[in-house]
Amino acid sequence: MKIIEPAEMKDFTSFKVGGKAEKLVICDCEEDLATVLNILAVEKRDFILIGNGSNTLFTDEGYKGTVVKLGDFFAQMKCEGSKIIAGASALMSKVSGFAIENRLTGFEFASGIPGSLGGAIFMNAGAYGGQMEDIVESVRVISKDGESFRTIYKDELDFGYRHSVIQDTGEVAVEITLGLEKGKREEIEERVAELTEKRNSKQPLAYPSCGSFFKRPEGYFAGKLIEDAGLRGVSVGGAQVSEKHCGFLINKGDATAKDVLALKKLVQDTVYEKFGVRLEPEVRIIGE
Ligand SMILES: Cc1cc2nc3c(=O)[nH]c(=O)nc-3n(C[C@H](O)[C@H](O)[C@H](O)COP(=O)(O)OP(=O)(O)OC[C@H]3O[C@@H](n4cnc5c(N)ncnc54)[C@H](O)[C@@H]3O)c2cc1C
């Protein structure tokens, strides 16, 4: 187990903004994780969990509590027939590579989504017509007080748009079973390359961000509403509505969380005034 006290959360999140957390605990086995969660529950301390921090923004004031992160032990993967069983801290890019090595198809849509498998399950992350719910068979979780483990099967995961049941229960995903299909290595690699190319050409990947900042409002696309509201390239301090993809708020290099949150509000207010649509953040904002 590794403890960093205090921890600069900009070093652990893809937006590269925000203040310090009182404590960051990186757990390197299930026993450590259970013990840490148990202590936090018994002492009634505030805590949050992060995966790879690709969808999480900490305010400049930081977080008065403990941030828990799963370490490398939870990044192990194995293949059983056409299933991949992977730890929750395995990166999506690594899972994609592992699927290719094992000639398994079905994960291609998710290959370029930054972050961990656990974060992707929590968010029911999706891209290019696929979502995690299409390929998840079950998720092994630990209760938020660290007392018990259980396996949640697909039907009980209550997947919806950027939603899964662990958002409601506060359980921590430790291991995920993905149901894929046998395929041809060249075809899988070709599809992954095609989607990577699409992502590279459409997204401002040279700048820190959390991807699409807002959820897709029903019947609209957030990026299109933001563009039509005339906000392309608009900045507050070091935060900017990406010129390449208006759904992305980016850090031009020296943004603070305050800049990002002021830009978020400007975008929300302008889009609401022009189109009567309230944009809600997809990004998890901690400390607001
Ligand atoms: C450039 C860029 C492009 C992106 N493109 C996409 C895209 O195409 N599609 C998409 O859906 N998203 C996209 N995102 C957003 C992000 O990659 C996803 O939301 C991703 O699934 C977050 O994973 P993470 O591990 O980084 O999560 P984090 O930001 O660390 O955490 C997100 C939430 O998940 C919870 N969580 C994390 N791990 C666990 C766990 N083991 N158990 C329980 N809860 C957990 C956290 O508590 C937090 O509430 C993009 C982000 C970036 C920066």
Ligand as a Chemical Component Dictionary entry (heavy atoms), coordinates in Angstrom:
data_LIG
# 
_chem_comp.id                   LIG 
_chem_comp.type                 NON-POLYMER 
_chem_comp.pdbx_formal_charge   0 
_chem_comp.three_letter_code    LIG 
# 
loop_
_chem_comp_atom.comp_id 
_chem_comp_atom.atom_id 
_chem_comp_atom.alt_atom_id 
_chem_comp_atom.type_symbol 
_chem_comp_atom.charge 
_chem_comp_atom.model_Cartn_x 
_chem_comp_atom.model_Cartn_y 
_chem_comp_atom.model_Cartn_z 
_chem_comp_atom.pdbx_ordinal 
LIG C1  C1  C 0 -9.494  12.548 -24.397 1  
LIG C2  C2  C 0 -10.648 11.843 -23.723 2  
LIG C3  C3  C 0 -11.563 11.142 -24.503 3  
LIG C4  C4  C 0 -12.651 10.481 -23.885 4  
LIG N1  N1  N 0 -13.508 9.771  -24.671 5  
LIG C5  C5  C 0 -14.536 9.108  -24.086 6  
LIG C6  C6  C 0 -15.445 8.326  -24.888 7  
LIG O1  O1  O 0 -15.310 8.182  -26.104 8  
LIG N2  N2  N 0 -16.475 7.721  -24.249 9  
LIG C7  C7  C 0 -16.673 7.816  -22.891 10 
LIG O2  O2  O 0 -17.630 7.233  -22.385 11 
LIG N3  N3  N 0 -15.822 8.542  -22.131 12 
LIG C8  C8  C 0 -14.766 9.180  -22.669 13 
LIG N4  N4  N 0 -13.912 9.908  -21.894 14 
LIG C9  C9  C 0 -14.149 10.006 -20.440 15 
LIG C10 C10 C 0 -13.412 8.908  -19.628 16 
LIG O3  O3  O 0 -12.364 8.365  -20.371 17 
LIG C11 C11 C 0 -14.362 7.791  -19.205 18 
LIG O4  O4  O 0 -15.420 8.287  -18.430 19 
LIG C12 C12 C 0 -13.625 6.691  -18.442 20 
LIG O5  O5  O 0 -14.456 5.560  -18.359 21 
LIG C13 C13 C 0 -13.189 7.133  -17.060 22 
LIG O6  O6  O 0 -12.347 6.141  -16.499 23 
LIG P1  P1  P 0 -11.317 6.490  -15.325 24 
LIG O7  O7  O 0 -10.746 5.246  -14.801 25 
LIG O8  O8  O 0 -10.345 7.502  -15.799 26 
LIG O9  O9  O 0 -12.339 7.105  -14.286 27 
LIG P2  P2  P 0 -12.132 8.207  -13.158 28 
LIG O10 O10 O 0 -12.229 9.575  -13.748 29 
LIG O11 O11 O 0 -10.956 7.909  -12.328 30 
LIG O12 O12 O 0 -13.457 7.922  -12.320 31 
LIG C14 C14 C 0 -14.738 8.165  -12.898 32 
LIG C15 C15 C 0 -15.785 7.667  -11.904 33 
LIG O13 O13 O 0 -15.677 6.242  -11.839 34 
LIG C16 C16 C 0 -15.537 5.815  -10.498 35 
LIG N5  N5  N 0 -14.676 4.632  -10.495 36 
LIG C17 C17 C 0 -13.443 4.517  -11.036 37 
LIG N6  N6  N 0 -12.950 3.266  -10.837 38 
LIG C18 C18 C 0 -13.900 2.598  -10.134 39 
LIG C19 C19 C 0 -13.992 1.278  -9.591  40 
LIG N7  N7  N 0 -13.007 0.402  -9.720  41 
LIG N8  N8  N 0 -15.123 0.938  -8.918  42 
LIG C20 C20 C 0 -16.122 1.831  -8.746  43 
LIG N9  N9  N 0 -16.103 3.088  -9.233  44 
LIG C21 C21 C 0 -15.002 3.468  -9.924  45 
LIG C22 C22 C 0 -14.917 6.990  -9.766  46 
LIG O14 O14 O 0 -15.241 6.964  -8.392  47 
LIG C23 C23 C 0 -15.538 8.188  -10.493 48 
LIG O15 O15 O 0 -16.758 8.547  -9.912  49 
LIG C24 C24 C 0 -12.809 10.548 -22.478 50 
LIG C25 C25 C 0 -11.861 11.236 -21.688 51 
LIG C26 C26 C 0 -10.781 11.864 -22.304 52 
LIG C27 C27 C 0 -9.760  12.556 -21.452 53 
# 
loop_
_chem_comp_bond.comp_id 
_chem_comp_bond.atom_id_1 
_chem_comp_bond.atom_id_2 
_chem_comp_bond.value_order 
_chem_comp_bond.pdbx_ordinal 
LIG C1  C2  SING 1  
LIG C2  C3  SING 2  
LIG C2  C26 DOUB 3  
LIG C3  C4  DOUB 4  
LIG C4  N1  SING 5  
LIG C4  C24 SING 6  
LIG N1  C5  DOUB 7  
LIG C5  C6  SING 8  
LIG C5  C8  SING 9  
LIG C6  O1  DOUB 10 
LIG C6  N2  SING 11 
LIG N2  C7  SING 12 
LIG C7  O2  DOUB 13 
LIG C7  N3  SING 14 
LIG N3  C8  DOUB 15 
LIG C8  N4  SING 16 
LIG N4  C9  SING 17 
LIG N4  C24 SING 18 
LIG C9  C10 SING 19 
LIG C10 O3  SING 20 
LIG C10 C11 SING 21 
LIG C11 O4  SING 22 
LIG C11 C12 SING 23 
LIG C12 O5  SING 24 
LIG C12 C13 SING 25 
LIG C13 O6  SING 26 
LIG O6  P1  SING 27 
LIG P1  O7  DOUB 28 
LIG P1  O8  SING 29 
LIG P1  O9  SING 30 
LIG O9  P2  SING 31 
LIG P2  O10 DOUB 32 
LIG P2  O11 SING 33 
LIG P2  O12 SING 34 
LIG O12 C14 SING 35 
LIG C14 C15 SING 36 
LIG C15 O13 SING 37 
LIG C15 C23 SING 38 
LIG O13 C16 SING 39 
LIG C16 N5  SING 40 
LIG C16 C22 SING 41 
LIG N5  C17 SING 42 
LIG N5  C21 SING 43 
LIG C17 N6  DOUB 44 
LIG N6  C18 SING 45 
LIG C18 C19 SING 46 
LIG C18 C21 DOUB 47 
LIG C19 N7  SING 48 
LIG C19 N8  DOUB 49 
LIG N8  C20 SING 50 
LIG C20 N9  DOUB 51 
LIG N9  C21 SING 52 
LIG C22 O14 SING 53 
LIG C22 C23 SING 54 
LIG C23 O15 SING 55 
LIG C24 C25 DOUB 56 
LIG C25 C26 SING 57 
LIG C26 C27 SING 58 
# 
